[in-house]
Amino acid sequence: MKFKTEIDITINKFIGKKGILIPLLQNAQDIEGYLSKDLMSYVSEKTGIKLAHIYGVATFYTMFRLKPQGKHIIRVCKGTACHVSDANSIMKEVNKQLDLTNEEDTTKDGKFTVMSVACLGCCSLAPVIMVGDNTHGRLTPDSIGKILKKYE
Ligand code: FES
């Protein structure tokens, strides 16, 4: 764990209270970036909550990440408007540009993590991706390379 002191502060903030696990894990994830096995074991040891229960919660909720994420998060919209505007080709091109296979979502250099999401709320711009907080719309596969270069 990189941020043991911050994790200890978070645990101490929640310990002894009811219903602490989800907010505690959210805080811990915000600090470390993801929930590693070491982190979950440490939370278990410090709180007395069984590791199997922590792991069960961490894997049940999609907001929790069990693997480190890239510096830039790319959200490829697969909502209806984007889907009918060929979001699949956009996703294929993003993966191709970043040299990712279907099983991988994070580049080897740790710069990018790609995820598909439901509607990003700007359907009139379909197909849409977000890189971090920036929205890029009315995309074609040819436009992807230029966009990603900005974040290299
Ligand atoms: S469906 Fe893609 S932004 Fe709404």
Boltz pocket constraint, residues with backbone or C-beta under 6 A from the ligand:
constraints:
  - pocket:
      binder: B
      contacts: [[A, 77], [A, 78], [A, 79], [A, 80], [A, 81], [A, 82], [A, 83], [A, 118], [A, 119], [A, 120], [A, 121], [A, 122], [A, 123], [A, 124], [A, 126], [A, 127], [A, 128]]
      max_distance: 6.0
